[in-house]
Amino acid sequence: MNNNNDGGRSDTVRIGVIGYGYWGPNIVRNFHSTPNAVVTSVCDLNPKSLDRVSRSYPSIAVTTDPLDILESPEIDAVAVVTPISHHFPLAKLALQNEKHVFVEKPFTKTASEAVQLIEIAERKKLVIMVDHTFLFCGAVRKIRELIDQDVLGALYYYDSMRVNLGLFQHDANVVWDLAPHDLAIMDYLIQGDPQAIVATGEKHVNNVENVAFITIYFADRIIAHLNVNWLSPVKVRSTFICGEKKMLVWNDLEADEKVKVYDKGVERANGKGSDDRVSYRAGDLWVPRVEHVEALTIEAQYFVDCILNSRTPFNDGRAGLRVVQMLEAIDRSMAKMGELAYCSPSAPKAAAAAS
C-alpha cells in the first residue's frame, strides 16, 4: 500500500483483478472509481478481454499470467473473478503472498477449501471478503433495518423465486450459480443457523441440475423455500418475507417500489379445542424509501475501508463458509431425491456494519 506522510499510515489499496469475463468488468469499474483504491493490473486468458481493458482503462496493466498479480510486490489486494474451480488455488496463492482477497461468490467449491483460506487469512491477519453483492443493495439493507427495528416481528418464513432462461455454467449447477444469493441474504437476515435442508432438482439439458426446489429449516419454526431455475420462460426475482406483525414483498425487477410492507396477518383467537379459530388483519400498504446506489459501489468501498482500518467484514470468509456448507447440504439432499440433509456447524457471524 502507498504511504502518506502521517507516520506511515497506508492510504491507498492497490488492487489486481483476475478475470474479466461476465462479472469482471463490473468489479474493475467499481474499484477503479473507489476512493483510496487503484486498480493496477487485470489478468485474463482471453486477449480480446484484455483489449477491452486497455481501451477502457489505458493506465491499467494487463497480463495473461495470474502470477504477475499474485506475486507482485506492487499489489495489496487481489479480486478473484473466475469460474468457481479457480477460486481456491488463486485465493490461496494471494493470501500466501500477503495479499487481501475479494472472491466472487460462491467462496469455494468445498467447505474444507473455505476453512483452509480462513485459517491462512487469520494467521496472516489478512482480509477475506466474499462478493455477496446483494447484501449491499438498498432493498436488503432496508429489510435488515426493518427486522432490526422489529417492524416485521418474529419471522415466519422466507420464500424466494430466482428464475430465468440461462446462463448455463460449465462447472456449477443452478444451485451453486443462483442459490448463493438467497443463502447469503438469509444468513444476513435470519439470526439462527439452518438446522436441516430438503432439496430436489433435475438435469434436463446437460449433466448438471438446471432446476431445483429447496426447503431450509431454521430454529424457532422459521422456514425458507427457494426456487432456482435456468429453464424459465421469464425472469423473476421476487422474495416474500412473513413476520408475526407484518409481511414484506421484495421485487428486485421493480424500478422504483422494490420493497412493499403489508400490514396484513393472521392471529389466533384464544379458543379451546376445535373452536380454536383465527382472525385476519388487513391494514395499510407501505412502500419504504430504498437507497438507489449500485450495491457493488458500496461493497467495493467497504472492502477498501476494512483493509485500511483492519476491520473484519460481515461478508468475510466465515460468511462464505456458511453459504458453502448450505450448498453442500443441498447437493447431498438432491443426490438422494430430497432426503433430509444436515448442515455442518456454522462459523460465527461477524457484526454487520456496512454503512
C-alpha positions as CSV (number, residue, x, y, z in Angstrom):
1,M,0.0,0.0,0.0
2,N,1.1,3.5,-0.7
3,N,2.1,5.6,2.3
4,N,1.4,9.2,3.0
5,N,3.2,11.5,5.4
6,D,1.2,10.9,8.6
7,G,3.6,8.5,10.2
8,G,3.4,5.7,7.6
9,R,-0.3,5.1,7.5
10,S,-1.3,3.4,4.3
11,D,-4.0,5.3,2.4
12,T,-4.3,3.6,-1.0
13,V,-5.1,0.0,-1.7
14,R,-3.6,-1.3,-4.9
15,I,-5.8,-4.0,-6.4
16,G,-5.2,-6.6,-9.1
17,V,-8.2,-8.3,-10.7
18,I,-8.0,-11.8,-12.1
19,G,-10.9,-12.5,-14.5
20,Y,-12.5,-10.1,-16.9
21,G,-15.4,-12.1,-18.3
22,Y,-19.1,-11.6,-17.3
23,W,-18.7,-10.0,-13.9
24,G,-15.1,-8.8,-14.0
25,P,-15.8,-5.5,-15.9
26,N,-18.2,-4.5,-13.0
27,I,-15.5,-5.3,-10.4
28,V,-12.9,-3.3,-12.3
29,R,-15.2,-0.3,-12.9
30,N,-16.2,0.0,-9.3
31,F,-12.8,-0.5,-7.7
32,H,-11.4,2.0,-10.3
33,S,-13.8,4.6,-9.1
34,T,-13.4,3.8,-5.3
35,P,-11.6,6.5,-3.2
36,N,-8.4,5.2,-1.7
37,A,-8.1,2.4,-4.2
38,V,-6.4,1.9,-7.6
39,V,-6.7,-1.0,-10.0
40,T,-3.2,-1.5,-11.1
41,S,-3.5,-4.7,-13.2
42,V,-6.0,-7.1,-14.8
43,C,-5.4,-10.7,-15.8
44,D,-7.5,-12.8,-18.2
45,L,-6.6,-15.6,-20.5
46,N,-8.6,-14.1,-23.4
47,P,-6.7,-11.5,-25.3
48,K,-9.9,-9.9,-26.5
49,S,-11.0,-9.3,-22.9
50,L,-7.6,-7.6,-22.2
51,D,-8.1,-5.4,-25.3
52,R,-11.3,-4.2,-23.8
53,V,-9.5,-3.4,-20.6
54,S,-6.8,-1.4,-22.4
55,R,-9.3,0.6,-24.4
56,S,-11.4,1.5,-21.3
57,Y,-8.5,1.9,-18.8
58,P,-5.3,2.8,-20.6
59,S,-3.4,3.2,-17.3
60,I,-4.2,-0.4,-16.1
61,A,-1.6,-3.1,-16.9
62,V,-2.9,-6.3,-18.5
63,T,-1.5,-9.8,-18.4
64,T,-2.4,-13.4,-19.2
65,D,-0.4,-14.8,-16.3
66,P,-2.1,-14.7,-12.8
67,L,1.3,-14.9,-11.1
68,D,2.1,-11.4,-12.4
69,I,-0.6,-10.2,-10.0
70,L,-0.3,-12.8,-7.2
71,E,3.4,-12.3,-6.8
72,S,3.7,-8.6,-7.5
73,P,5.0,-6.5,-4.5
74,E,3.1,-3.6,-6.0
75,I,-0.3,-5.1,-5.3
76,D,-2.0,-5.2,-1.9
77,A,-5.3,-7.0,-2.7
78,V,-6.5,-9.4,-5.3
79,A,-10.0,-9.8,-6.7
80,V,-10.7,-13.3,-7.9
81,V,-13.5,-13.1,-10.5
82,T,-13.2,-16.5,-12.2
83,P,-15.1,-19.8,-12.5
84,I,-15.5,-21.4,-9.1
85,S,-12.9,-24.1,-9.7
86,H,-10.2,-21.5,-9.7
87,H,-11.3,-19.6,-6.6
88,F,-9.4,-21.7,-4.0
89,P,-6.0,-22.0,-5.7
90,L,-5.9,-18.3,-6.7
91,A,-7.1,-17.1,-3.4
92,K,-4.7,-19.3,-1.5
93,L,-1.7,-18.1,-3.5
94,A,-2.8,-14.5,-3.0
95,L,-3.0,-15.0,0.8
96,Q,0.3,-16.8,0.9
97,N,1.8,-13.8,-0.9
98,E,0.4,-11.5,1.9
99,K,-2.5,-10.1,-0.2
100,H,-6.0,-9.4,0.9
101,V,-8.6,-11.2,-1.2
102,F,-12.0,-10.4,-2.7
103,V,-13.6,-13.5,-4.1
104,E,-16.6,-13.8,-6.3
105,K,-19.5,-16.0,-5.0
106,P,-19.6,-18.8,-4.1
107,F,-16.5,-18.6,-2.0
108,T,-15.1,-22.1,-2.8
109,K,-16.2,-25.5,-4.2
110,T,-15.9,-27.2,-0.7
111,A,-16.2,-26.2,2.9
112,S,-12.7,-27.7,3.5
113,E,-11.2,-25.3,1.0
114,A,-13.0,-22.4,2.7
115,V,-11.6,-23.4,6.1
116,Q,-8.1,-23.5,4.7
117,L,-8.4,-20.0,3.3
118,I,-9.9,-18.7,6.5
119,E,-7.0,-20.2,8.6
120,I,-4.4,-18.7,6.3
121,A,-6.0,-15.2,6.4
122,E,-6.4,-15.3,10.2
123,R,-2.8,-16.4,10.7
124,K,-1.5,-13.6,8.4
125,K,-4.1,-11.0,9.6
126,L,-5.4,-10.5,6.1
127,V,-9.0,-9.6,4.9
128,I,-11.2,-12.0,3.0
129,M,-14.4,-10.7,1.5
130,V,-16.8,-12.8,-0.4
131,D,-18.7,-11.0,-3.1
132,H,-22.3,-11.4,-1.8
133,T,-23.3,-8.3,-3.6
134,F,-27.0,-8.4,-2.7
135,L,-26.1,-7.7,1.0
136,F,-25.2,-4.2,-0.1
137,C,-28.2,-3.4,-2.3
138,G,-30.7,-0.8,-0.9
139,A,-33.5,-3.3,-0.7
140,V,-31.7,-5.9,1.5
141,R,-30.2,-3.1,3.7
142,K,-33.7,-1.7,4.2
143,I,-35.1,-5.2,5.0
144,R,-32.4,-5.7,7.6
145,E,-33.2,-2.3,9.1
146,L,-36.9,-3.3,9.3
147,I,-36.0,-6.5,11.0
148,D,-33.7,-4.8,13.5
149,Q,-36.4,-2.3,14.3
150,D,-38.9,-5.2,14.9
151,V,-41.3,-3.9,12.3
152,L,-42.0,-7.3,10.9
153,G,-41.9,-9.0,14.3
154,A,-40.8,-12.6,14.7
155,L,-40.1,-14.1,11.3
156,Y,-42.2,-17.0,10.0
157,Y,-40.9,-17.7,6.5
158,Y,-38.6,-16.6,3.6
159,D,-39.8,-17.6,0.2
160,S,-37.9,-16.7,-3.0
161,M,-38.1,-17.3,-6.7
162,R,-34.9,-16.7,-8.7
163,V,-35.5,-18.0,-12.2
164,N,-34.5,-17.1,-15.8
165,L,-33.5,-18.7,-19.1
166,G,-29.8,-19.4,-18.7
167,L,-26.9,-18.7,-18.2
168,F,-25.8,-22.3,-18.1
169,Q,-22.4,-22.8,-16.3
170,H,-19.9,-25.4,-17.2
171,D,-18.6,-26.0,-13.7
172,A,-21.6,-25.4,-11.5
173,N,-25.3,-26.4,-11.3
174,V,-28.1,-23.9,-10.9
175,V,-27.9,-24.2,-7.1
176,W,-24.3,-23.1,-7.0
177,D,-25.0,-20.4,-9.5
178,L,-28.2,-18.7,-8.2
179,A,-28.9,-20.0,-4.7
180,P,-25.8,-18.3,-3.1
181,H,-27.6,-15.0,-3.4
182,D,-30.5,-16.1,-1.3
183,L,-28.5,-18.2,1.1
184,A,-26.3,-15.2,1.8
185,I,-29.3,-12.9,2.3
186,M,-30.9,-15.4,4.7
187,D,-27.7,-15.8,6.6
188,Y,-27.7,-12.0,6.9
189,L,-31.3,-11.5,7.8
190,I,-32.1,-14.6,9.9
191,Q,-30.4,-14.7,13.3
192,G,-30.3,-18.5,13.7
193,D,-28.4,-21.2,11.8
194,P,-30.1,-23.6,9.4
195,Q,-30.9,-26.9,11.0
196,A,-31.8,-29.1,8.1
197,I,-32.3,-28.9,4.3
198,V,-34.5,-30.8,1.9
199,A,-33.8,-30.3,-1.8
200,T,-34.9,-31.8,-5.2
201,G,-33.6,-31.0,-8.6
202,E,-33.3,-32.3,-12.1
203,K,-30.9,-32.4,-15.1
204,H,-32.8,-31.8,-18.3
205,V,-30.2,-30.3,-20.7
206,N,-26.7,-31.4,-19.6
207,N,-25.1,-33.2,-16.7
208,V,-25.9,-30.6,-14.0
209,E,-29.1,-29.6,-12.3
210,N,-30.9,-26.8,-14.1
211,V,-33.9,-26.6,-11.8
212,A,-34.1,-27.0,-8.0
213,F,-36.5,-26.6,-5.2
214,I,-35.0,-26.1,-1.7
215,T,-36.5,-26.0,1.8
216,I,-34.5,-24.9,4.7
217,Y,-35.5,-25.4,8.4
218,F,-34.2,-22.9,11.0
219,A,-34.8,-22.7,14.7
220,D,-37.9,-21.0,16.1
221,R,-40.1,-22.5,13.4
222,I,-38.6,-20.3,10.6
223,I,-38.8,-22.0,7.3
224,A,-37.4,-20.9,3.9
225,H,-38.1,-22.0,0.4
226,L,-36.0,-21.3,-2.7
227,N,-36.9,-21.9,-6.4
228,V,-33.9,-21.6,-8.7
229,N,-34.2,-22.3,-12.4
230,W,-32.3,-21.8,-15.6
231,L,-35.2,-23.0,-17.8
232,S,-37.9,-20.4,-17.1
233,P,-39.6,-18.5,-19.9
234,V,-39.5,-15.3,-17.9
235,K,-37.0,-13.7,-15.5
236,V,-38.4,-13.5,-11.9
237,R,-36.6,-12.1,-8.8
238,S,-39.2,-12.0,-6.1
239,T,-39.0,-12.6,-2.4
240,F,-41.7,-12.9,0.3
241,I,-40.9,-12.5,4.0
242,C,-43.6,-13.1,6.5
243,G,-43.4,-11.9,10.1
244,E,-45.7,-12.0,13.0
245,K,-46.5,-8.3,12.7
246,K,-46.2,-7.5,9.0
247,M,-45.4,-9.1,5.7
248,L,-43.0,-7.9,3.1
249,V,-42.6,-8.3,-0.7
250,W,-39.3,-7.6,-2.5
251,N,-39.4,-7.5,-6.3
252,D,-35.8,-6.8,-7.5
253,L,-37.0,-6.2,-11.0
254,E,-39.2,-3.2,-10.0
255,A,-37.6,0.1,-11.0
256,D,-38.8,2.1,-8.0
257,E,-41.1,0.4,-5.5
258,K,-38.8,-2.6,-4.8
259,V,-39.9,-3.2,-1.3
260,K,-43.5,-3.2,-0.1
261,V,-44.6,-3.8,3.5
262,Y,-48.1,-5.1,4.1
263,D,-49.9,-4.6,7.4
264,K,-51.5,-8.0,7.0
265,G,-51.5,-11.1,9.1
266,V,-53.3,-13.8,10.9
267,E,-54.0,-14.0,14.6
268,R,-55.3,-17.0,16.6
269,A,-58.1,-16.4,19.0
270,N,-58.0,-17.9,22.4
271,G,-60.4,-20.6,21.7
272,K,-60.5,-24.1,23.1
273,G,-60.3,-27.5,21.3
274,S,-61.9,-27.5,17.9
275,D,-63.1,-23.9,18.5
276,D,-59.6,-22.6,18.1
277,R,-60.2,-20.0,15.4
278,V,-58.1,-17.4,13.6
279,S,-58.8,-13.8,12.7
280,Y,-57.4,-11.9,9.8
281,R,-55.8,-8.4,9.8
282,A,-55.7,-6.3,6.6
283,G,-54.2,-2.8,7.1
284,D,-52.2,-0.4,5.0
285,L,-49.6,-0.9,2.4
286,W,-46.3,0.9,3.0
287,V,-43.5,1.5,0.4
288,P,-40.3,2.5,2.3
289,R,-37.7,4.5,0.6
290,V,-34.9,2.4,-0.7
291,E,-31.4,3.8,-1.4
292,H,-30.7,3.7,-5.2
293,V,-26.9,3.2,-5.2
294,E,-25.2,0.4,-7.1
295,A,-24.6,-2.3,-4.5
296,L,-21.1,-3.1,-5.8
297,T,-20.1,0.5,-5.4
298,I,-20.9,0.3,-1.6
299,E,-19.2,-3.2,-1.4
300,A,-16.0,-2.0,-3.1
301,Q,-15.7,0.9,-0.7
302,Y,-16.4,-1.4,2.3
303,F,-13.7,-3.8,1.2
304,V,-11.1,-0.9,1.0
305,D,-12.2,0.5,4.3
306,C,-11.9,-2.9,6.0
307,I,-8.3,-3.2,4.8
308,L,-7.3,0.4,5.7
309,N,-8.9,0.1,9.2
310,S,-8.1,-3.5,10.0
311,R,-11.8,-4.4,10.3
312,T,-13.5,-7.8,9.8
313,P,-16.2,-7.6,7.1
314,F,-19.5,-9.2,7.9
315,N,-19.3,-10.9,4.5
316,D,-16.0,-12.4,5.4
317,G,-14.6,-15.9,4.8
318,R,-16.7,-17.3,7.6
319,A,-19.9,-16.0,5.9
320,G,-18.7,-17.6,2.7
321,L,-18.1,-20.8,4.5
322,R,-21.6,-20.9,5.9
323,V,-23.1,-20.5,2.4
324,V,-20.8,-23.3,1.1
325,Q,-21.9,-25.5,3.9
326,M,-25.6,-25.0,2.9
327,L,-24.7,-25.6,-0.8
328,E,-23.1,-28.9,0.1
329,A,-26.1,-30.0,2.1
330,I,-28.4,-29.1,-0.8
331,D,-26.3,-31.2,-3.1
332,R,-26.4,-34.2,-0.7
333,S,-30.2,-33.9,-0.5
334,M,-30.7,-33.6,-4.2
335,A,-28.4,-36.6,-4.9
336,K,-30.8,-38.7,-2.8
337,M,-34.1,-37.2,-4.2
338,G,-34.9,-35.0,-1.3
339,E,-33.5,-36.9,1.7
340,L,-33.1,-34.7,4.7
341,A,-29.6,-33.3,4.9
342,Y,-27.9,-31.6,7.9
343,C,-25.6,-28.6,7.7
344,S,-22.1,-28.7,9.3
345,P,-21.7,-26.4,12.4
346,S,-21.7,-22.9,11.1
347,A,-19.0,-20.3,11.6
348,P,-19.7,-17.4,13.9
349,K,-21.1,-14.3,12.3
350,A,-19.2,-11.0,12.1
351,A,-21.0,-7.9,13.1
352,A,-22.9,-6.3,10.2
353,A,-21.8,-2.7,9.7
354,A,-21.6,-1.8,6.1
355,S,-22.9,1.7,6.3
